[in-house]
Amino acid sequence: MYALIDISYIIFDVILCHPFFIFHQPFLSDNIGKLCGAAQGLYIMNIPFHVPYIDDSDIEAAVGAIKSGWTTMGPQTIEFEDSFSHYIGMPYAVAVSSCTAALHLALKVCGIGPGDEVIVPANTFVATAEVVLYCNARPVFADIDRDTHCISVDAIYRLLSPKTRAIIPVHFAGHPCAMDAILDIAHEYNLYVIEDAAHALPSWYKGKRVGTIGHIGCFSFYATKTLSTGEGGMLVTHNEEWASRARRLRLHGMNRDAWKRYDRGGSWQYDIEETGYKYNMTDIAAAMGLMQLEKVEQLCKKREAIARMYNEAFAVSDALIPYTVQEGISAWHLYPLKLKLEALSITRDEFIVKLEERGIKTSVHFIPLYRFSCFAHEYGNEAMFPDTEWVFAREISLPIYPSMTEKQVNYVIENVCAIAQEYKR
Ligand SMILES: Cc1ncc(COP(=O)(O)O)c(C=O)c1O
């Protein structure tokens, strides 16, 4: 295996980096569709599933925060909140330690508690449902749309009950959910809409920024996200009262945080007004966030270009289903390819192994929540979520990140198409 990789590197370096091939790069990118079916996979490149985009400005900002002597929540966090609220176009932004924390605080400030039900998609990261349980409320899983993988509006209608208090739509991969229909339901049944925008910075829905459409929007700055501070999150809202309660709850229910106490004119005194959490952001993370925010649009364009290449290439295969999205609306946090299993003699899991053998790391988004042992039986089973099951059997998330080179993207395309061709029924 190692020998094969070594030899493949020689093939890659000596042959593919030959001026002939470099000269023909534009040809490659213009004719990606033609690469499908023609690929032979002669060499192995190692393509990680994700590589974070952290440049010198991010590093210098983090080091600056450390050297300033104030590393916990302080002036950088305040500046990051101001910049984020300005960027996203919402009056209040509350920086926290994760999107999970933001979602939890969102439910708390909306008053969700015991006896309440909150509708969440069955196909999401576990955090979306766990935060409902943190409030001693009940998550109700909804089936999804086969094309977008976002929550199904019909499923929401079917799941409404007198106990329903909120809906958490997840903008899957950055693709906006059907927010008009969701807001109509919320309006009719007096429900809160908390947008899980963990994947959706920057995404758009009918001219509005995703995360600003419902009552509260929650963003993630986790290591793999489109803006990364290692760990981190942001809650945004129009509601001043909710924002100020979220600020209090993120730091133990304290009425005055450390920066306010130790800054000039501050006082050592504080009160605990209610039981809260340790959910604050650090100034080290916020300093990185400020730098990353400046690049977020430019980095999105790079992911969009990769998605376009994938879509063009996979559209010509009769064994693959590209994730086509109207241009300019998705953050493209993920590229979710689907397999036409009916046209293939291998399963999704076997396809992933074939990609791995060719050095391409992938992932699956998501393992449906009802399949986890902690939710099984009580929250549903495979038979209740036919569309989530349909997507789960077919989905493979391909590498998509700003530092991917055209060569790497073409390598992924060639190999996905080659495997699809090789295992065609
Ligand atoms: C849809 C979704 N919601 C929420 C989260 C939680 O984000 P965080 O890790 O910042 O808590 C994630 C994380 O991957 C996610 O994918």
PDBQT file of the ligand as one rigid body, heavy atoms in Angstrom, charges set to zero:
ROOT
HETATM    1  C1  LIG A 501     -26.679  21.471  12.432  1.00  0.00    +0.000 C 
HETATM    2  C2  LIG A 501     -25.800  21.710  13.634  1.00  0.00    +0.000 A 
HETATM    3  N1  LIG A 501     -26.316  22.316  14.707  1.00  0.00    +0.000 NA
HETATM    4  C3  LIG A 501     -25.584  22.568  15.799  1.00  0.00    +0.000 A 
HETATM    5  C4  LIG A 501     -24.266  22.187  15.869  1.00  0.00    +0.000 A 
HETATM    6  C5  LIG A 501     -23.492  22.438  17.126  1.00  0.00    +0.000 C 
HETATM    7  O1  LIG A 501     -22.456  23.354  16.899  1.00  0.00    +0.000 OA
HETATM    8  P1  LIG A 501     -21.327  23.553  18.018  1.00  0.00    +0.000 P 
HETATM    9  O2  LIG A 501     -20.319  22.470  17.813  1.00  0.00    +0.000 OA
HETATM   10  O3  LIG A 501     -20.769  24.917  17.739  1.00  0.00    +0.000 OA
HETATM   11  O4  LIG A 501     -21.985  23.462  19.319  1.00  0.00    +0.000 OA
HETATM   12  C6  LIG A 501     -23.680  21.554  14.775  1.00  0.00    +0.000 A 
HETATM   13  C7  LIG A 501     -22.272  21.149  14.818  1.00  0.00    +0.000 C 
HETATM   14  O5  LIG A 501     -21.720  20.519  13.988  1.00  0.00    +0.000 OA
HETATM   15  C8  LIG A 501     -24.463  21.298  13.623  1.00  0.00    +0.000 A 
HETATM   16  O6  LIG A 501     -23.962  20.671  12.561  1.00  0.00    +0.000 OA
ENDROOT
TORSDOF 0
